Amino acid sequence: MPSVRIARDDPRAIHSRGIVILKPAHPLIRKLKRDLPTPCIHGDKVWDSSWLLMDELRRNPPPVGATLMDLGCGWGPLSMFAAKRLKQQVIGVDADDGVFPYLHLHAELNGVSIETRQRRFEKLGGKELSSVSTLAGADICFWDELTPVLFNLIRRSLKSGVRRVLIADPGRDPFYQLAERCEKAFNSRVVERTTSTPKAAVADLLIVEA
Ligand SMILES: C[S@@+](CC[C@H](N)C(=O)[O-])C[C@H]1O[C@@H](n2cnc3c(N)ncnc32)[C@H](O)[C@@H]1O
């Protein structure tokens, strides 16, 4: 059970898809910001594409109890959803360990337990990917140099037995470059998704299947 309850009408929190996520203005987040160094690779808020990724996972859920690795997990919105609503064993991976206090705060509020690993995508090896069923990441392909890094990671993951890779993005060039490379090399497709909750958002999802 969560140790702190966030009221449903608290305007500094988002209740959506069965999880609760705090906005930057919430006092618990403000305290972390005051006390700790600021995350430095854009892991400084919850990004919108993660909601669309949750919807896709809800539509086509992985088997209960399987392992989902949340790539570039940031504050952990996707990790919360996967652990709480889909009963996944979740590993949150991020290069920036400054995001983990935010993720663990959300884990406490949502009453789930998430394993975290400070790791760069390029350092995720076959051994640690071999236990993973779903590899998923929201808003993680935002620089040109991330395109080959993520392409190689997807290739390694499929070789290691990962069943499905899902990457959501609001429509940046490096993401489309990645999607193009994946469409040539793997069983993959891109679908556009929209939502109106918790706010209006559009994202493309790259879906790669073994
Ligand atoms: C735009 S944020 C998205 C955070 C989260 N997925 C969300 O939807 O709220 C990108 C995240 O990817 C992480 N990241 C960026 N490059 C990375 C790399 N090469 N390896 C691992 N994590 C990386 C950042 O630290 C950051 O937390």
The ligand as a Tripos MOL2 file, in Angstrom:
@<TRIPOS>MOLECULE
LIG
   27    29     1     0     0
SMALL
NO_CHARGES

@<TRIPOS>ATOM
      1 C1         13.0560   12.9200  -22.6130 C.3       1 LIG1
      2 S1         13.4330   11.9630  -21.1980 S.3       1 LIG1
      3 C2         12.0840   10.8140  -21.1560 C.3       1 LIG1
      4 C3         11.8580   10.2400  -19.7950 C.3       1 LIG1
      5 C4         10.6910    9.2290  -19.6520 C.3       1 LIG1
      6 N1         10.8270    8.1300  -20.5760 N.3       1 LIG1
      7 C5          9.3410    9.8890  -19.8340 C.2       1 LIG1
      8 O1          8.6350    9.5530  -20.7980 O.co2     1 LIG1
      9 O2          8.9590   10.7300  -19.0110 O.co2     1 LIG1
     10 C6         14.7940   10.9730  -21.8160 C.3       1 LIG1
     11 C7         15.4480   10.0540  -20.7710 C.3       1 LIG1
     12 O3         16.4160    9.2220  -21.4300 O.3       1 LIG1
     13 C8         17.6270    9.2120  -20.6700 C.3       1 LIG1
     14 N2         18.7370    8.9760  -21.6120 N.ar      1 LIG1
     15 C9         19.1560    9.7950  -22.6100 C.ar      1 LIG1
     16 N3         20.1770    9.2490  -23.2960 N.ar      1 LIG1
     17 C10        20.4130    8.0250  -22.7080 C.ar      1 LIG1
     18 C11        21.3600    6.9520  -22.9600 C.ar      1 LIG1
     19 N4         22.2710    7.0300  -23.9490 N.pl3     1 LIG1
     20 N5         21.3020    5.8550  -22.1850 N.ar      1 LIG1
     21 C12        20.3790    5.7610  -21.1670 C.ar      1 LIG1
     22 N6         19.4800    6.7300  -20.8700 N.ar      1 LIG1
     23 C13        19.4990    7.8560  -21.6390 C.ar      1 LIG1
     24 C14        17.6660   10.5860  -20.0060 C.3       1 LIG1
     25 O4         18.4700   10.6170  -18.8480 O.3       1 LIG1
     26 C15        16.1930   10.8460  -19.7040 C.3       1 LIG1
     27 O5         15.8080   10.3930  -18.4200 O.3       1 LIG1
@<TRIPOS>BOND
     1     1     2 1
     2     2     3 1
     3     2    10 1
     4     3     4 1
     5     4     5 1
     6     5     6 1
     7     5     7 1
     8     7     8 2
     9     7     9 1
    10    10    11 1
    11    11    12 1
    12    11    26 1
    13    12    13 1
    14    13    14 1
    15    13    24 1
    16    14    15 ar
    17    14    23 ar
    18    15    16 ar
    19    16    17 ar
    20    17    18 ar
    21    17    23 ar
    22    18    19 1
    23    18    20 ar
    24    20    21 ar
    25    21    22 ar
    26    22    23 ar
    27    24    25 1
    28    24    26 1
    29    26    27 1
@<TRIPOS>SUBSTRUCTURE
     1 LIG1         1 GROUP 0 **** ****
